[in-house]
Amino acid sequence: QVQLVESGGGLVQPGGSLRLSCTASGNIFSINRMGWYRQAPGKQRELVAASPNGGSTNYADSVKGRFTISRDNAKNTVYLQMNSLKPEDTAVYYCNADLITTSGRWSSYWGQGTQVTVSS
């Protein structure tokens, strides 16, 4: 069993900052790619930022220069630092991890989602 637990969402005013955290635990052998996605009402879920092991981080054009993804591999944790938040950043943010379980299976796992609301 694998669980991804997210935290850090909330209500923030435009121009403010939030830091999301996601920790993976359970029957994990190794984690390759970790990333953040978001889904706003009426919109398709989209990639926000990704951090593959052995590769370059990448960001959606809409968040470049404002968001930063980072990882603490020793803790199986990925972070998303969000600065200069805009109302259009309002969405449910989901953590994702591509990993190998201790039984040797590769799969993609999702967190439960955390609400980020940017409003005055």
C-alpha positions as CSV (number, residue, x, y, z in Angstrom):
1,Q,0.0,0.0,0.0
2,V,1.2,3.5,-0.9
3,Q,-0.2,6.8,0.4
4,L,0.5,10.3,-0.7
5,V,-0.5,12.9,1.9
6,E,-0.7,16.6,1.0
7,S,-0.8,19.6,3.1
8,G,-0.3,23.4,2.9
9,G,-3.4,24.5,1.0
10,G,-5.6,27.3,2.1
11,L,-6.9,30.7,1.4
12,V,-4.5,33.4,0.4
13,Q,-4.9,36.9,-1.0
14,P,-3.5,37.8,-4.5
15,G,0.2,38.3,-4.4
16,G,0.6,36.0,-1.4
17,S,2.5,32.8,-1.0
18,L,1.8,29.2,-0.1
19,R,4.0,26.1,0.2
20,L,2.5,22.7,-0.5
21,S,4.0,19.5,0.8
22,C,3.4,15.9,-0.2
23,T,4.9,12.9,1.5
24,A,4.8,9.4,0.1
25,S,4.8,6.4,2.4
26,G,4.1,2.8,2.5
27,N,5.3,-0.1,0.3
28,I,7.8,1.9,-1.6
29,F,11.0,0.7,-3.1
30,S,12.0,3.8,-5.0
31,I,10.4,7.0,-6.4
32,N,11.2,8.3,-9.8
33,R,9.1,11.3,-10.9
34,M,7.2,13.5,-8.5
35,G,5.0,16.3,-9.6
36,W,2.1,18.6,-8.9
37,Y,-1.1,18.9,-10.9
38,R,-4.1,21.1,-10.4
39,Q,-7.7,21.2,-11.5
40,A,-9.9,24.3,-11.5
41,P,-13.7,24.1,-11.7
42,G,-14.8,23.4,-15.2
43,K,-11.2,22.8,-16.4
44,Q,-9.1,19.7,-17.2
45,R,-6.5,18.7,-14.7
46,E,-3.1,20.1,-15.8
47,L,0.5,19.6,-14.9
48,V,1.9,22.4,-12.8
49,A,5.4,21.2,-12.1
50,A,7.4,18.0,-12.3
51,S,10.6,16.8,-10.9
52,P,11.9,13.6,-12.5
53,N,15.0,11.9,-11.0
54,G,17.9,12.4,-13.4
55,G,16.1,15.1,-15.4
56,S,15.3,18.7,-15.4
57,T,12.3,20.2,-13.6
58,N,9.6,21.6,-15.8
59,Y,6.7,23.9,-15.2
60,A,3.5,25.0,-16.9
61,D,4.0,28.3,-18.7
62,S,1.4,29.9,-16.5
63,V,3.5,29.4,-13.3
64,K,7.0,29.8,-14.6
65,G,8.9,32.3,-12.5
66,R,6.4,32.1,-9.7
67,F,6.4,28.5,-8.6
68,T,9.3,26.3,-7.5
69,I,9.2,22.5,-7.1
70,S,11.7,20.8,-4.9
71,R,12.3,17.4,-3.3
72,D,13.7,15.8,-0.2
73,N,14.3,12.3,-1.4
74,A,15.4,11.1,2.1
75,K,11.9,12.0,3.3
76,N,10.0,11.0,0.1
77,T,8.6,14.5,0.1
78,V,8.0,17.0,-2.7
79,Y,7.2,20.6,-2.2
80,L,5.7,23.3,-4.3
81,Q,6.5,26.9,-3.3
82,M,4.0,29.2,-4.8
83,N,4.7,32.9,-4.9
84,S,2.9,35.9,-6.4
85,L,-0.3,33.9,-6.4
86,K,-3.1,35.0,-8.7
87,P,-6.8,34.3,-8.6
88,E,-6.4,32.0,-11.7
89,D,-4.2,29.8,-9.5
90,T,-7.3,28.8,-7.6
91,A,-7.7,25.0,-7.9
92,V,-7.4,21.7,-6.2
93,Y,-3.8,20.7,-6.2
94,Y,-2.8,17.1,-6.5
95,C,0.5,15.4,-5.7
96,N,1.6,12.7,-8.1
97,A,4.4,10.1,-7.8
98,D,5.7,7.5,-10.2
99,L,7.3,4.8,-8.1
100,I,8.3,1.2,-7.8
101,T,6.7,-0.7,-4.9
102,T,8.7,-3.2,-2.8
103,S,6.9,-6.0,-4.7
104,G,8.5,-4.7,-7.9
105,R,5.5,-3.0,-9.5
106,W,5.7,0.4,-11.2
107,S,2.7,2.6,-10.9
108,S,1.5,6.2,-10.5
109,Y,-0.1,7.3,-7.3
110,W,-2.1,10.4,-6.4
111,G,-2.7,12.4,-3.3
112,Q,-6.1,13.3,-2.1
113,G,-5.8,16.9,-3.3
114,T,-5.6,20.2,-1.3
115,Q,-7.6,23.3,-2.1
116,V,-5.8,26.5,-2.9
117,T,-8.0,29.6,-3.1
118,V,-6.6,32.9,-4.1
119,S,-9.1,35.7,-3.4
120,S,-9.4,39.1,-1.8
